[in-house]
């Protein structure tokens, strides 16, 4: 579980108290305002993007965490968020504590919406240490198919439509998956360093060898002070050119991360910024491809990409 999440849990007691009152109130986004479309919620913008891709004209997909320029770990759920979740007929959430506030809202609202918990969908143990599941190439195809099945149960007469759109979405990921395979064929075992485990699953699929201890990644992810020995090791990886790139969370930087970036700059090690939420105007497929292209520029040409276009 991400220990940087306390701020977004502090207001849940108030939200829980508000939900029963809100459940009977009309509001933008309520079923009455949807003109017959299904209201579906993605806890994170990437999941809402998949909902939209599968649901098409029969679904209104809303994201709870969708600001590409903000720290998603600082998200504070509001009464408006509680109302939206309470009215949704389908909810897709990451699980693994990444969006634990959703569980509290769902429980408080008494909403019987279909909930797709991605951790459970992938049959991952609750002890899975890296919650950034959407960077794994097998995640979103499974999510798309589960969304199609859930929407088909809600609106059976549109089942063929949802299945076809899910298949189209899965097909849209093939260029990314092929590019990952080509990259891995050329660079298997190439060493990299990271600050957090955000893109670790994509790096593994790309054949990269992450030399940063997971304990250091987890400490930075959870906002705790890493061990001095781990910091020294990371600095040596960079200053001694033992890695071909430093991959870091460009949405959330602290003094430790900034220190690593400074060492990388002095050592002329290219850096690659990755993010936890999609850049504005991106789709999931284009976002993942852009992250991989940035990694290619770093490894093949020594070019840094600190931040994807916003």
C-alpha positions in Angstrom: 0.0 0.0 0.0 1.2 3.5 -0.8 2.1 5.3 2.4 1.8 8.7 0.6 -2.0 8.3 0.6 -2.9 9.6 4.1 -3.9 13.0 2.8 -6.5 11.5 0.5 -8.0 9.4 3.3 -8.4 12.2 5.9 -11.8 13.4 4.6 -13.4 10.0 4.1 -15.3 10.1 7.3 -17.0 13.3 6.2 -17.6 11.8 2.7 -19.2 8.7 4.2 -21.6 11.0 6.1 -22.5 12.9 2.9 -23.1 9.9 0.6 -26.6 8.9 1.9 -27.8 12.5 1.6 -26.4 12.9 -1.9 -27.8 9.6 -3.2 -31.2 11.1 -3.6 -30.2 14.4 -5.1 -30.2 15.3 -8.8 -26.9 16.6 -10.2 -24.9 16.8 -13.4 -23.7 13.2 -14.2 -26.7 11.6 -12.5 -28.6 9.0 -14.4 -31.4 11.5 -15.2 -28.8 13.7 -16.9 -27.2 11.0 -19.0 -29.9 10.6 -21.6 -30.0 6.9 -21.2 -26.2 6.3 -21.2 -24.5 4.2 -18.5 -22.5 6.2 -15.9 -19.2 4.4 -15.4 -16.2 5.6 -13.3 -12.5 4.9 -13.5 -10.7 5.7 -10.3 -7.7 6.7 -12.5 -7.8 8.4 -15.9 -6.2 5.5 -17.7 -9.0 3.2 -16.6 -11.7 5.8 -17.5 -10.0 5.9 -21.0 -10.5 2.2 -21.4 -14.1 2.4 -20.2 -14.7 5.1 -22.8 -13.0 3.1 -25.6 -15.2 0.0 -24.8 -18.4 1.8 -23.9 -18.5 4.2 -26.8 -21.8 6.0 -27.3 -23.7 4.1 -24.7 -21.5 5.1 -21.8 -20.4 8.2 -20.0 -17.0 7.5 -18.5 -15.7 9.7 -15.7 -12.2 9.7 -14.1 -11.8 10.5 -10.4 -8.0 11.1 -10.5 -7.3 12.8 -13.8 -5.0 15.8 -13.3 -1.7 15.0 -15.2 0.1 17.9 -13.5 -0.7 16.9 -9.9 0.6 14.4 -7.4 -2.0 11.6 -7.5 -1.0 10.6 -4.0 -2.1 14.0 -2.8 -5.7 13.4 -4.1 -8.4 14.2 -1.6 -11.8 12.7 -2.4 -14.7 15.2 -2.1 -18.4 15.0 -1.6 -18.8 15.5 -5.3 -16.6 12.5 -5.9 -18.6 10.5 -3.5 -21.8 11.4 -5.3 -20.4 10.4 -8.7 -19.2 7.0 -7.4 -22.6 6.5 -5.6 -24.4 6.9 -8.9 -22.1 4.9 -11.1 -23.3 1.5 -12.5 -19.7 0.4 -13.2 -16.5 1.2 -11.3 -13.0 0.3 -12.3 -10.3 0.7 -9.7 -6.7 -0.4 -9.4 -6.7 -2.0 -6.0 -3.6 -2.7 -3.9 -4.3 0.3 -1.8 -3.5 2.7 -4.6 -7.1 4.0 -4.6 -8.3 2.7 -1.3 -10.6 5.7 -0.9 -12.9 4.1 -3.5 -13.6 1.2 -1.2 -14.7 3.5 1.6 -16.9 5.5 -0.7 -18.5 2.4 -2.3 -19.1 0.9 1.2 -20.7 4.2 2.5 -22.9 4.7 -0.5 -24.4 1.2 -0.5 -24.2 1.3 -4.3 -24.4 -2.1 -5.9 -22.5 -1.1 -9.0 -20.3 -3.6 -10.7 -16.8 -3.1 -9.5 -13.7 -4.3 -11.4 -10.7 -4.4 -9.1 -7.8 -4.8 -11.4 -5.6 -6.5 -8.8 -8.3 -9.2 -8.3 -9.0 -9.4 -12.1 -5.3 -10.2 -12.7 -5.3 -12.6 -9.8 -2.4 -10.9 -8.2 -1.8 -11.5 -4.5 -2.7 -8.7 -2.1 0.9 -8.6 -1.1 2.0 -7.4 -4.6 4.5 -4.6 -3.9 4.2 -2.6 -7.1 0.7 -1.1 -7.4 1.2 0.5 -10.9 -0.5 -2.3 -12.7 -1.4 -0.3 -15.9 2.3 -0.4 -17.0 2.1 -4.2 -17.5 1.3 -5.2 -21.1 -1.2 -7.8 -20.1 -3.2 -5.5 -17.8 -5.4 -3.4 -20.1 -6.4 -6.1 -22.5 -7.8 -8.0 -19.5 -9.5 -4.8 -18.2 -11.1 -4.1 -21.6 -12.6 -7.5 -21.8 -13.8 -7.3 -18.2 -15.4 -4.0 -19.0 -17.1 -5.4 -22.0 -18.5 -8.2 -20.0 -19.7 -5.9 -17.2 -21.4 -3.5 -19.6 -23.0 -6.4 -21.5 -24.6 -7.5 -18.2 -25.9 -4.0 -17.6 -27.1 -3.5 -21.2 -27.4 -6.9 -22.9 -28.8 -5.6 -26.2 -25.5 -3.8 -26.8 -23.3 -6.7 -25.9 -22.0 -7.3 -29.4 -21.1 -3.6 -29.6 -19.1 -3.7 -26.4 -17.3 -6.9 -27.4 -16.4 -5.4 -30.7 -15.1 -2.2 -29.2 -13.1 -4.1 -26.6 -11.5 -6.1 -29.4 -10.7 -2.9 -31.3 -9.1 -1.5 -28.1 -6.9 -4.6 -27.6 -5.8 -4.4 -31.2 -4.8 -0.7 -30.7 -2.2 -2.0 -28.2 -0.5 -4.3 -30.6 1.9 -1.7 -32.0 3.1 -1.0 -28.4 3.5 -4.7 -27.6 5.4 -5.3 -30.8 7.6 -2.3 -30.1 8.3 -3.7 -26.6 9.3 -7.1 -28.2 11.6 -5.4 -30.7 13.2 -3.3 -28.0 13.8 -6.3 -25.8 15.3 -8.2 -28.7 17.9 -5.4 -29.2 18.5 -4.4 -25.6 17.8 -7.4 -23.4 19.7 -7.1 -20.1 20.5 -3.4 -20.6 20.9 -1.9 -17.1 18.8 1.0 -16.0 18.1 2.8 -12.7 14.8 4.0 -11.3 13.5 6.1 -8.5 10.1 4.5 -8.1 8.6 1.3 -9.4 6.0 3.1 -11.6 7.2 1.7 -15.0 8.9 -1.4 -13.7 6.5 -3.8 -15.4 7.1 -2.0 -18.8 10.9 -2.0 -18.2 10.7 -5.8 -17.6 8.7 -6.3 -20.7 11.3 -4.3 -22.6 14.0 -6.6 -21.4 15.7 -4.0 -19.2 17.6 -4.9 -16.1 16.7 -2.6 -13.2 19.7 -2.3 -10.9 18.0 -0.1 -8.3 17.1 -2.1 -5.2 13.3 -2.4 -4.8 13.6 -1.2 -1.2 14.8 2.2 -2.4 12.1 2.4 -5.0 9.5 1.5 -2.4 10.8 4.0 0.1 10.6 6.9 -2.4 7.2 5.7 -3.5 5.9 5.6 0.0 7.5 8.9 1.0 9.8 7.5 3.6 13.5 8.2 4.0 15.6 5.5 2.1 18.6 3.9 3.8 21.8 5.9 3.2 23.4 2.8 1.8 20.8 2.5 -0.8 21.1 6.2 -1.8 24.9 5.7 -2.1 24.4 2.7 -4.3 22.1 4.6 -6.6 24.5 7.5 -6.8 27.3 5.1 -7.7 25.2 3.5 -10.5 24.8 6.9 -12.0 28.2 8.4 -11.5 30.0 5.3 -12.6 27.9 4.9 -15.8 26.7 1.5 -14.7 23.3 2.2 -16.2 22.1 3.5 -19.5 19.2 5.6 -18.2 17.5 6.9 -15.0 13.7 6.4 -15.1 11.9 8.6 -12.6 8.4 9.8 -11.6 8.1 13.2 -13.2 4.9 13.9 -11.4 6.3 13.6 -7.9 9.8 14.6 -7.1 11.4 15.0 -3.6 14.9 16.0 -2.5 16.1 12.4 -2.9 14.9 12.2 -6.5 16.2 15.7 -7.3 19.6 14.6 -5.9 19.6 11.6 -8.3 18.7 13.7 -11.2 21.6 16.1 -10.4 24.0 13.2 -10.3 22.7 11.8 -13.6 23.1 15.2 -15.2 26.7 15.5 -14.0 27.4 12.0 -15.3 25.6 12.6 -18.6 23.3 9.7 -17.9 20.0 10.4 -19.8 16.8 10.5 -17.8 13.3 9.4 -18.7 10.3 10.9 -16.9 7.3 8.6 -16.5 3.9 9.5 -15.0 1.1 7.9 -13.0 -1.7 9.6 -14.9 -2.1 10.2 -18.6 -1.0 13.4 -20.3 -3.8 15.6 -21.4 -5.2 14.6 -24.8 -3.5 11.2 -24.7 -5.1 7.8 -25.0 -3.7 4.9 -23.0 -2.1 3.4 -26.2 -0.5 6.7 -27.2 0.8 7.3 -23.7 2.4 3.9 -23.4 4.0 4.2 -26.8 5.3 7.7 -25.9 6.9 6.4 -22.7 8.6 3.6 -24.7 9.9 6.0 -27.4 11.4 8.1 -24.6 13.2 5.1 -23.3 14.4 4.3 -26.8 15.8 7.8 -27.2 17.6 7.5 -23.9 19.2 4.1 -24.5 19.9 4.4 -28.3 20.9 8.1 -28.5 21.5 9.3 -24.9 18.7 11.8 -25.1 16.7 12.8 -22.0 12.9 13.2 -21.9 12.2 14.8 -18.6 8.5 15.3 -19.3 6.2 14.1 -22.0 4.2 16.8 -23.8 1.3 18.0 -21.8 
